[in-house]
Protein backbone atom coordinates (compact mmCIF):
# COMPACT_ATOMS: atom_id res chain seq x y z
CA UNK A 1 0.00 0.00 0.00
CA UNK A 2 1.20 3.47 -0.82
CA UNK A 3 2.84 5.09 2.22
CA UNK A 4 1.37 8.52 1.43
CA UNK A 5 -2.13 7.07 1.42
CA UNK A 6 -1.52 5.20 4.65
CA UNK A 7 -0.35 8.41 6.32
CA UNK A 8 -3.70 10.14 5.72
CA UNK A 9 -6.07 7.25 6.44
CA UNK A 10 -7.80 6.95 9.80
CA UNK A 11 -10.49 4.88 11.48
CA UNK A 12 -13.90 6.34 10.54
CA UNK A 13 -15.24 5.73 14.05
CA UNK A 14 -12.39 6.63 16.42
CA UNK A 15 -10.21 8.73 14.09
CA UNK A 16 -7.16 6.73 15.18
CA UNK A 17 -4.33 6.29 12.75
CA UNK A 18 -4.10 3.01 10.85
CA UNK A 19 -1.19 0.72 10.10
CA UNK A 20 -0.81 -2.37 7.97
CA UNK A 21 -1.64 -5.51 9.91
CA UNK A 22 1.51 -7.57 10.43
CA UNK A 23 1.82 -11.19 9.32
CA UNK A 24 1.20 -12.62 12.82
CA UNK A 25 -2.03 -10.68 13.17
CA UNK A 26 -3.11 -11.56 9.65
CA UNK A 27 -2.43 -15.26 10.30
CA UNK A 28 -4.46 -15.20 13.53
CA UNK A 29 -7.30 -13.37 11.78
CA UNK A 30 -7.36 -15.78 8.84
CA UNK A 31 -7.33 -18.80 11.17
CA UNK A 32 -10.38 -17.39 12.94
CA UNK A 33 -12.07 -16.65 9.60
CA UNK A 34 -11.40 -20.21 8.47
CA UNK A 35 -12.99 -21.53 11.65
CA UNK A 36 -16.08 -19.42 10.92
CA UNK A 37 -15.79 -17.31 14.02
CA UNK A 38 -15.36 -13.78 12.68
CA UNK A 39 -18.19 -11.28 12.31
CA UNK A 40 -18.10 -7.73 11.07
CA UNK A 41 -19.66 -4.88 13.02
CA UNK A 42 -22.92 -5.30 11.06
CA UNK A 43 -23.10 -8.95 12.24
CA UNK A 44 -22.32 -10.48 8.84
CA UNK A 45 -19.78 -13.28 8.78
CA UNK A 46 -16.38 -12.57 7.22
CA UNK A 47 -16.13 -15.70 5.07
CA UNK A 48 -13.16 -14.89 2.84
CA UNK A 49 -9.60 -14.82 4.21
CA UNK A 50 -7.80 -11.50 3.92
CA UNK A 51 -4.61 -10.83 1.98
CA UNK A 52 -4.10 -7.41 3.53
CA UNK A 53 -5.71 -5.40 6.32
CA UNK A 54 -5.36 -2.19 8.32
CA UNK A 55 -5.29 -2.04 12.11
CA UNK A 56 -6.12 0.82 14.46
CA UNK A 57 -3.42 2.14 16.77
CA UNK A 58 -5.08 0.55 19.83
CA UNK A 59 -5.19 -2.83 18.00
CA UNK A 60 -8.93 -3.21 18.58
CA UNK A 61 -10.27 -2.86 15.03
CA UNK A 62 -9.30 -4.28 11.64
CA UNK A 63 -10.38 -3.01 8.23
CA UNK A 64 -9.90 -5.22 5.21
CA UNK A 65 -8.11 -4.11 2.06
CA UNK A 66 -9.63 -5.45 -1.16
CA UNK A 67 -7.34 -5.39 -4.21
CA UNK A 68 -5.30 -2.57 -2.69
CA UNK A 69 -8.36 -0.50 -1.75
CA UNK A 70 -9.03 0.03 1.99
CA UNK A 71 -12.65 -0.67 2.97
CA UNK A 72 -13.07 1.94 5.71
CA UNK A 73 -16.73 1.42 6.49
CA UNK A 74 -17.63 1.27 10.19
CA UNK A 75 -20.20 -1.47 9.56
CA UNK A 76 -17.56 -3.68 7.95
CA UNK A 77 -14.96 -3.32 10.70
CA UNK A 78 -13.75 -6.44 12.48
CA UNK A 79 -13.22 -6.33 16.25
CA UNK A 80 -9.99 -8.07 17.25
CA UNK A 81 -11.52 -9.10 20.60
CA UNK A 82 -13.28 -11.97 18.81
CA UNK A 83 -10.03 -13.38 17.44
CA UNK A 84 -8.42 -15.95 19.71
CA UNK A 85 -4.66 -15.55 19.87
CA UNK A 86 -4.61 -12.12 18.25
CA UNK A 87 -1.23 -10.53 19.11
CA UNK A 88 -1.51 -7.68 21.60
N, C-alpha and C positions, 0 to 999 in steps of 0.2 A: 504494500500500500504506500502511496505517495506520502512522504514525511510532511510536506506542507499541508496536505489535507488532514492528516492525523493531528497536526498542531491546532487546527481550528475546530475540530469536532468535539462535541460534549454530549453528555447524557441529556436527553430531552426532559427528563423528570427532575434530576438533582443538579444539573448543570456541572457535574464533575467532569474533569478531563478523562479522556479515554486512551487506552494503550492496547496494542495488539496482545491478544491472549497467548501466553507462552505454550510450548509444546506439552508440558506436564498438565496444565489446565485444560488444554484442548483434548488430550487423551482421556482425562477423567470425565469431561463433558461428553465425549463421544461414547465412552463405555456406558454412561448413564442413559444416553439416548438409545443405544443398542438394546439396553435392558427394558426400554419402554417407560422409564421413570421420569421423563423431563417434560414439563409443561411450560408454556409461555404465560405471560401475565394475563392474557385473555382466556386462559384455561384450555387452549388447544394443545395437543401433543406435538412436540418437536420430533418428527419421525425420521428425518434425514440427518445423517451425521454432517458436521461442519468441517470445512476445509480451513476456514479462517474466521476469527471473531474478535470483537473489541470488548474490553473489560473496563469497568469504572475504577477509579482510583481506590475506592474502599473495598474492591474485589467482591461486591455483592451482586452486581448485575452484568450480564453478558448480552451483547448484541451481535447477531450473526452478520457475516459479510458474504453476499451472494455475487459471485463473478466479479469480485473487486469493488462492489458497491455496498457500503454500509447500510444496513436496514435499521435506522434509528427511530423506530416507532415504539412508543411506550408499551402498547398492547402486545408487542412481539418480543419484549425483553424476557430474558431467562434469569431467574433468581438462582444464584450459586448455592444458596442454602439447601436446595433440594438435591444437590449433587454430592453423593457420598465420596469422600476422599479428595474433594476439591482442595488444591493447595492454598493455604492461607497467605 
